[in-house]
Amino acid sequence: MNVRLIAVTFCLLPLLPGCQPAEKPRFQGYVEGEPVLVAAQQTGQLTSLNVQRGDIIARDTPLFSQDQATEAANVSQARAQLAQAEAQLANLASGKRPQEIAVIEAQLKDAEAKHRLSTAQLARQQTLLAQGFVSAEAVDSARTQAARDEAAIAQMKAQLASAELPGREQERAAARAQVAAAQEALQRSEILLAQKSQRAPVAGLVQDTYFRTGEWVGPGQAVLALLPPENIKVRFFVPETELAALKTGQAVQIQVDGLTTPVAATIRFISPSAEYTPPVLFSEKNRHRLVYLVEAWPKPADAPRLHPGQPVSVSRQ
């Protein structure tokens, strides 16, 4: 009899209150993604779309491009203007061309030859004047010619020195400023050309595309949406009675249909106000019906196991 009583007692023990650990509360929610919208920076026709919805892409993958004819022409024009400005600066820095300097040197030699001739003529006229064969006026005329030839030599030497000098500092400063302006114009044109082709700013899933090849896209219009793993989160709702047991930085477990093991996540946000209030009078008896929004973020490595819109259950660890 005692043995039977002991057996019955052991059978009833699991049914007694408090004999089993209480099950952790589960909160209902869903998976949500925060997509990265990749937009066109300029207006133009979409000439290529290199990805499709559902593709998994890496960072810096080419996404789409627009018509680039105008921007490419502007780059070519800017490069030509830069080359012109650089040539003008080099011309001012090097003086006249060798051919022009050779002409001045030839003129200088001619002036020196004339001066030698006029000097010799002056000496002969002075000798003849001493012998009484010419007048003083003839000597004065020869002296004047010699002086003119000497002045011509000085003039040619000055022209040669000037031809070998670079341009004035003010002219060279203006030329340098033109080169700098041309470089800035070229850089701006190249930036505008590069903006006609967009690459992936992050790695992730191509969540959606909004345009097709051949359509016209305006500046600021999103062409596609990328969903990186680090932008996947879980939104769930906690009753007012359980809110005090949660805090930011706390670890939770996410149960998803089809997964045998839960996904770990960390709470980052707890709403400071009620997300949903039933149409009842607020009182101590009804405040347990208040629901607060909580957001938890899984690790990027675990995020691909979750899909936006998927219902989930969340429990504390």
C-alpha positions as CSV (number, residue, x, y, z in Angstrom):
1,M,0.0,0.0,0.0
2,N,2.8,2.4,0.8
3,V,4.6,1.6,-2.4
4,R,1.4,2.3,-4.5
5,L,0.9,5.6,-2.7
6,I,4.5,6.6,-3.4
7,A,4.1,5.8,-7.1
8,V,0.9,7.8,-7.4
9,T,2.6,10.7,-5.7
10,F,5.4,10.7,-8.2
11,C,2.9,10.6,-11.0
12,L,1.1,13.7,-9.7
13,L,4.2,15.8,-8.9
14,P,4.6,17.2,-12.5
15,L,1.0,18.4,-12.3
16,L,1.5,20.4,-9.2
17,P,1.8,24.2,-9.6
18,G,5.4,25.4,-9.5
19,C,6.9,22.0,-10.1
20,Q,7.9,23.0,-13.7
21,P,9.9,26.1,-14.7
22,A,7.7,28.9,-16.1
23,E,8.0,29.3,-19.9
24,K,9.6,32.5,-21.0
25,P,7.1,35.0,-22.6
26,R,7.2,35.3,-26.3
27,F,6.6,38.5,-28.1
28,Q,5.2,38.6,-31.7
29,G,6.8,40.7,-34.4
30,Y,8.2,40.7,-37.9
31,V,11.4,41.2,-39.8
32,E,12.0,44.6,-41.4
33,G,14.8,45.9,-43.7
34,E,16.1,49.5,-44.1
35,P,17.0,49.7,-47.8
36,V,19.7,51.9,-49.2
37,L,18.2,53.8,-52.1
38,V,20.7,54.4,-55.0
39,A,19.6,57.4,-57.0
40,A,20.7,59.1,-60.2
41,Q,22.7,62.2,-59.5
42,Q,21.9,63.8,-62.9
43,T,19.2,63.7,-65.4
44,G,19.5,61.4,-68.4
45,Q,18.4,58.3,-70.2
46,L,19.1,55.0,-68.5
47,T,21.5,53.2,-70.9
48,S,22.3,50.1,-68.7
49,L,21.0,48.3,-65.6
50,N,23.6,45.8,-64.6
51,V,21.8,44.1,-61.7
52,Q,18.4,42.5,-61.1
53,R,16.1,42.2,-58.2
54,G,17.3,39.4,-55.9
55,D,21.0,39.6,-56.8
56,I,23.5,39.4,-54.1
57,I,26.3,41.9,-54.9
58,A,29.5,43.2,-53.4
59,R,30.5,46.7,-52.6
60,D,31.6,48.8,-55.6
61,T,29.7,46.6,-58.1
62,P,28.6,48.6,-61.2
63,L,24.8,49.2,-60.9
64,F,23.6,51.4,-63.8
65,S,24.7,54.1,-66.2
66,Q,23.1,57.0,-68.1
67,D,23.7,58.7,-71.4
68,Q,27.2,60.3,-71.2
69,A,27.6,62.0,-74.6
70,T,27.3,65.6,-73.3
71,E,29.6,65.0,-70.3
72,A,32.2,63.2,-72.3
73,A,32.3,66.1,-74.8
74,N,32.7,68.6,-71.9
75,V,35.7,66.6,-70.6
76,S,37.4,66.7,-74.0
77,Q,36.8,70.5,-74.2
78,A,38.1,71.0,-70.7
79,R,41.3,69.0,-71.5
80,A,41.9,71.1,-74.7
81,Q,41.5,74.3,-72.7
82,L,43.9,73.1,-70.1
83,A,46.5,72.2,-72.8
84,Q,46.1,75.7,-74.3
85,A,46.6,77.4,-70.9
86,E,49.6,75.3,-70.1
87,A,51.1,76.2,-73.5
88,Q,50.6,79.9,-73.0
89,L,52.3,79.7,-69.6
90,A,55.3,77.8,-71.1
91,N,55.6,80.4,-73.8
92,L,55.8,83.2,-71.3
93,A,58.3,81.3,-69.2
94,S,60.7,80.6,-72.1
95,G,61.0,84.0,-73.9
96,K,60.9,84.3,-77.8
97,R,61.4,81.4,-80.1
98,P,65.0,80.6,-81.2
99,Q,64.1,81.7,-84.8
100,E,63.1,85.1,-83.6
101,I,66.2,85.4,-81.5
102,A,68.3,84.4,-84.5
103,V,66.8,87.3,-86.5
104,I,67.7,89.8,-83.8
105,E,71.2,88.5,-83.6
106,A,71.6,88.9,-87.4
107,Q,70.4,92.5,-87.2
108,L,72.9,93.1,-84.4
109,K,75.7,91.8,-86.6
110,D,74.6,94.1,-89.4
111,A,74.5,97.1,-87.1
112,E,78.0,96.3,-85.9
113,A,79.3,96.1,-89.5
114,K,77.7,99.4,-90.3
115,H,79.3,100.9,-87.2
116,R,82.8,99.7,-88.2
117,L,82.3,101.2,-91.7
118,S,81.0,104.5,-90.4
119,T,83.9,104.7,-87.8
120,A,86.5,104.1,-90.6
121,Q,84.8,106.7,-92.8
122,L,85.0,109.2,-89.9
123,A,88.7,108.6,-89.5
124,R,89.3,109.2,-93.2
125,Q,87.3,112.4,-93.2
126,Q,89.2,113.7,-90.2
127,T,92.5,113.0,-92.1
128,L,91.3,114.7,-95.2
129,L,90.1,117.7,-93.2
130,A,93.6,118.1,-91.7
131,Q,95.1,118.1,-95.2
132,G,92.5,120.6,-96.3
133,F,90.8,118.4,-98.9
134,V,87.3,118.3,-97.2
135,S,85.1,120.7,-95.3
136,A,84.2,120.5,-91.6
137,E,80.7,119.7,-92.6
138,A,81.8,116.4,-94.2
139,V,83.5,115.4,-91.0
140,D,80.4,116.3,-88.9
141,S,78.2,114.2,-91.2
142,A,80.6,111.2,-90.9
143,R,80.6,111.6,-87.1
144,T,76.8,111.7,-87.0
145,Q,76.6,108.5,-89.0
146,A,79.0,106.7,-86.7
147,A,76.9,107.8,-83.7
148,R,73.8,106.5,-85.3
149,D,75.4,103.1,-86.1
150,E,76.6,102.9,-82.5
151,A,73.0,103.6,-81.2
152,A,71.6,100.9,-83.5
153,I,74.0,98.4,-81.9
154,A,72.8,99.3,-78.5
155,Q,69.2,99.0,-79.6
156,M,69.8,95.5,-81.1
157,K,71.5,94.4,-77.9
158,A,68.6,95.6,-75.8
159,Q,66.1,93.8,-78.1
160,L,68.2,90.6,-77.9
161,A,68.3,90.7,-74.1
162,S,64.5,91.4,-74.0
163,A,63.8,88.5,-76.3
164,E,65.7,86.1,-74.1
165,L,63.8,87.1,-71.0
166,P,60.5,85.4,-69.9
167,G,57.2,87.3,-69.8
168,R,56.6,89.8,-67.1
169,E,55.7,88.4,-63.7
170,Q,52.2,89.8,-63.9
171,E,51.6,88.1,-67.2
172,R,53.0,84.8,-65.9
173,A,50.8,85.1,-62.8
174,A,47.8,85.5,-65.0
175,A,48.8,82.5,-67.1
176,R,49.2,80.4,-63.9
177,A,45.8,81.4,-62.8
178,Q,44.3,80.4,-66.2
179,V,46.0,77.0,-65.8
180,A,44.5,76.5,-62.4
181,A,41.1,77.5,-63.6
182,A,41.4,75.1,-66.5
183,Q,42.4,72.3,-64.1
184,E,39.4,72.9,-61.9
185,A,37.1,73.0,-65.0
186,L,38.5,69.6,-66.1
187,Q,38.0,68.1,-62.6
188,R,34.4,69.3,-62.5
189,S,33.7,67.9,-65.9
190,E,35.3,64.5,-65.0
191,I,33.1,64.4,-61.8
192,L,30.0,65.1,-63.8
193,L,31.0,62.3,-66.2
194,A,31.6,59.9,-63.4
195,Q,28.2,60.7,-61.8
196,K,26.5,59.2,-64.9
197,S,27.6,55.7,-63.7
198,Q,26.7,54.5,-60.2
199,R,28.4,51.7,-58.2
200,A,27.1,49.9,-55.1
201,P,27.9,51.9,-52.0
202,V,27.3,48.8,-49.8
203,A,27.2,45.1,-50.3
204,G,23.9,43.3,-50.0
205,L,20.7,42.2,-51.7
206,V,19.2,44.1,-54.6
207,Q,15.8,44.5,-53.0
208,D,14.0,46.2,-55.9
209,T,14.6,48.1,-59.2
210,Y,12.4,51.0,-60.2
211,F,13.4,51.8,-63.8
212,R,14.2,49.9,-67.0
213,T,16.8,50.5,-69.6
214,G,15.7,53.3,-72.0
215,E,13.6,55.2,-69.5
216,W,14.4,58.8,-68.5
217,V,15.6,59.3,-64.9
218,G,15.7,62.6,-63.1
219,P,18.3,63.7,-60.6
220,G,17.5,62.4,-57.1
221,Q,15.2,59.6,-58.4
222,A,16.0,56.2,-56.9
223,V,16.8,53.6,-59.6
224,L,17.2,50.7,-57.2
225,A,17.2,49.7,-53.5
226,L,19.9,47.7,-51.8
227,L,19.4,45.9,-48.5
228,P,22.7,45.3,-46.7
229,P,22.7,42.6,-44.0
230,E,23.5,45.2,-41.3
231,N,20.2,47.0,-42.1
232,I,18.0,44.0,-41.3
233,K,16.2,44.2,-37.9
234,V,13.3,42.7,-36.0
235,R,10.4,44.8,-34.7
236,F,8.3,43.2,-32.0
237,F,5.7,44.4,-29.5
238,V,5.9,44.1,-25.7
239,P,3.0,44.4,-23.2
240,E,3.4,47.1,-20.6
241,T,3.7,44.4,-17.9
242,E,6.8,43.0,-19.5
243,L,8.5,46.3,-20.6
244,A,10.5,46.7,-17.4
245,A,12.3,43.5,-18.0
246,L,13.8,44.7,-21.2
247,K,16.6,47.2,-21.9
248,T,18.8,48.3,-24.7
249,G,21.9,46.1,-25.2
250,Q,20.0,43.1,-24.0
251,A,20.2,39.9,-25.9
252,V,17.1,38.2,-27.3
253,Q,16.3,35.1,-29.3
254,I,14.3,35.1,-32.5
255,Q,12.3,32.1,-33.5
256,V,11.4,31.8,-37.2
257,D,9.4,29.1,-38.9
258,G,11.6,26.7,-40.7
259,L,14.7,27.4,-38.6
260,T,15.7,24.7,-36.1
261,T,17.9,27.1,-34.1
262,P,16.9,30.6,-33.0
263,V,18.7,33.7,-34.2
264,A,20.5,35.9,-31.7
265,A,19.8,39.6,-31.7
266,T,20.5,42.7,-29.5
267,I,17.9,45.3,-28.5
268,R,18.8,48.7,-29.8
269,F,15.6,50.7,-29.4
270,I,12.6,50.7,-27.0
271,S,9.8,53.1,-27.8
272,P,9.2,55.6,-25.1
273,S,5.5,55.7,-25.9
274,A,2.8,53.2,-26.4
275,E,2.7,51.8,-30.0
276,Y,-0.9,50.7,-29.7
277,T,-3.7,51.8,-27.2
278,P,-7.0,49.9,-27.2
279,P,-10.2,52.0,-27.3
280,V,-10.7,51.8,-23.6
281,L,-10.4,54.2,-20.7
282,F,-6.9,54.4,-19.3
283,S,-6.7,53.0,-15.8
284,E,-4.7,50.7,-13.6
285,K,-7.0,47.8,-14.7
286,N,-6.4,48.5,-18.4
287,R,-2.8,49.6,-18.6
288,H,-1.6,46.0,-19.2
289,R,-3.2,46.3,-22.6
290,L,-0.7,48.9,-23.7
291,V,1.9,47.6,-26.2
292,Y,5.4,49.1,-26.8
293,L,7.5,48.8,-29.9
294,V,11.0,47.2,-29.5
295,E,13.7,46.8,-32.2
296,A,16.4,44.2,-32.1
297,W,19.3,43.8,-34.6
298,P,20.9,40.5,-35.4
299,K,24.5,40.1,-36.3
300,P,25.2,40.8,-40.0
301,A,26.4,37.2,-40.4
302,D,23.0,35.9,-39.1
303,A,20.9,38.6,-40.8
304,P,20.6,36.7,-44.2
305,R,18.6,34.0,-42.4
306,L,15.8,36.5,-41.9
307,H,13.6,38.0,-44.6
308,P,11.7,41.3,-44.5
309,G,8.0,40.8,-43.7
310,Q,8.6,37.4,-42.1
311,P,6.7,36.9,-38.8
312,V,8.8,36.0,-35.8
313,S,8.6,35.3,-32.1
314,V,11.0,36.9,-29.7
315,S,12.0,35.7,-26.3
316,R,14.5,36.8,-23.7
317,Q,17.6,34.8,-23.2
